[in-house]
Amino acid sequence: MAQPLDDLLALEKKLSELLIILNDAETDDAWQQVASTAQVLANGLRDRDSAIDNHSVLGRTPLIKNLSALFTLALHGSTIPNSAYTSPILEILRVSANLCMDHDDNRTSLLDAGFPQTLVSLLEAYTNSIDPSSEWQPLPLSLPHLKVVRTALGVLLNASVGYDPVKVRLISLDAGSTLLKLSSAVYPPGAWLSLSSLDAEEWQIRCMLSAWVWRTLVELKEIKDESLQPLSAKDLPLLTLSLVAFTRPHTSTFSTLFPVHSEMLFDLLQADFDSLEESCTLIESLSLDVEDIRLSFANGFKNPSEHPIGSSLRSILDFLEKGEYPSLWANAPEDFDVSRKRKAFHMCKAALIKTVVEVAGEESAERSLWDESEETTGGEFVTRMVGWLKGYVSDMDAGRGAFFDRIDLATCASLSLGNLTRREKNASVLLSSPHSLASVLSSQHLLSPSTDIKVKHGVLGLLKHIAQAGPPGSDIHTILGKAGLIHSICDSGVWDERTDGMAEVLQVSAIGVVKHMCNTNVENTFSLVLSSTTKTPIPSSGLSLILALVKRADTITVKSEGTRVLVNVVKSLWSDDILGTPVTTMSSPIANGTVDSVALANKERKKKECMKAVLTMQCATALASLVGRSGQYPLLVNEGIVALTLLSTQKVGGKDSIVAIPTGPPFVLRAILAPLSFENPPPPSADPPSASTSVTTDGSSPTIATPSTRGRLPVPKTPLDTFIAVLKNVDNPVNFQPEVRINVCSLFIQVGRNASGDEYDKVKDTVRPVMERVLETLQDATGKEEMLGKAVKKVLDTWA
């Protein structure tokens, strides 16, 4: 039952009188009366009277100011109270905590009285008594002082719950760092295991204090102004402290202080785990939100002796690799809920994996995590990530080992290395000795239909960055090809229909890998175009899988990027020096001055088989559609035009060859006249985003021309409409460079040399008037425009 208001007001008046007495002359009796009076008042404020708002009435009295004055007086100018005054200070704090619970007006009064600020100073004083050399040793505090610390923390917690003004003040005072430091000293997770004796009441308070610190930190984090952070980079070593308690060899430690089923034992285990959960949550949140945190992790890793963060990132990596459940969980009672804790434990690891990946993804962090001074390895971090990948593959092969089935480590390593491998030099290091990752990344354990989707995502992302880092014709692509990577990707099921909708990112990454690998690399092109080594009843080539995906895809990204693979395939196959490129067999076409005729014949056969596979209506349609739907992307338009032109050069059917090759121009003509379908037609009034107008860059994404202020290009009905729009280059949302327009002319010239019939006549009749008008506008042109005029005239002469 709530205490009557009159009694509470009488107690408030008594405290006011005692303050006057103590200001005149202090006596032990007066301080004892303060303690007893405040104790009764605090107890009375624990309950609320539904009829009368006692807390509001007392808040309007001088009580809060008097409490602050009594607290200051009891300190006697010291930062930490003398043991003789811990009792009245404790009760003063209890009254303050109960007054401000769920009461914003009283919280404001406490803030105005400077009480939260005073308590932060008190807690800072306790942290200053910590011996820096006593790591993992609990701060030696007597029971009365522990109660003072706990109750002071309770005031700050009650004052800040859901109330931003107090949170802002506490954050400005760096209270979060103070509380974390204090908690780490009062309750270092797992430290109790090494004690020879332990007082149950004392450690119950230490457990409670730890829990309240985490609750307060969570409250401070939940503030409207997201720019305010309760913790900073300097606090990372304290946040990672709890990880050590769950990392071998600490997890195998047994306690002899408690019986196996002691309630106190599992209270301590619970407090340890709460610290782990909260630490991991805060580390993840800070690493995602704060750039300085990510850079501090990386810089501390490189220079642990010079950087205040020291080995924080190493502690995370050790926990991810060696962290495990404490052996004491094995005897836990049912209400300890080991099952939930195991799930939460793995969520902690998942949170820290995000942290590692984010740190590796911070652009400026590469200088710290990739050691340029170690030319052959990339440094400690890179070597460790490579070790995780290699360990996973080798232990999966063996069916046992420390890395067996460690999907989390394989995912973390591949994503982290992918973030660091954006330069050719870095990619080469990973593929060279001692790392030699090409064969590892081609493993069925990383790329197969049964591979976990998270592992696939990380590995394909890493491979995409490696492949993209090398220029066309790079040794990087040759090394990946020799490792059988293209067949591994084809057999992984990433382009199968059953993965649609749930794995588009993976599909696009895999497309990006083979797109770069096949750019001017004929051996890789052979691997993609010819049937893979899969043992399925109906073997499919990688190219056929990609084209099928392009046909059924709903997104422009998949359609465009998938078709760009075909563009690179065509360019590689139609390269003039295809027979002069290296042959990746045990023998070389040139050995000791003699030509290996068998190898050359085999290469010629593969080339013709691939050309036959590409010279189809499906391929021509895909390329023409790329041109037709990419009016806003000159790079894609140009790539499609070049590939169609190359197809048009194949005019001989190859009847005398072992492999008969179809003629290209008929397919091209039909394709550019075929109706286009748009699942999501471009809005007529939408401005495309601004970017470079280059048509020669082989980037991973379409290059978009700078929008003009002219009209909008109508949605084309056929690819031919886009060809015409490029030639005219007016009323377009983009400006097509003369080189692209010249390439259109080259296509028409090539088709004209090798085609005839109604479809050819339709193209001529449609395009000729456009050509004539374009030629008129170029009569006095110079430079590239003059070259365009000559190309247009040549087309008209061909059609004459």
Order of alpha helices (4+ residues) and beta strands (2+ residues): alpha-alpha-alpha-alpha-alpha-alpha-alpha-alpha-alpha-alpha-alpha-alpha-alpha-alpha-alpha-alpha-alpha-alpha-alpha-alpha-alpha-alpha-alpha-alpha-alpha-alpha-alpha-alpha-alpha-beta-beta-alpha-alpha-alpha-alpha-alpha-alpha-alpha-alpha
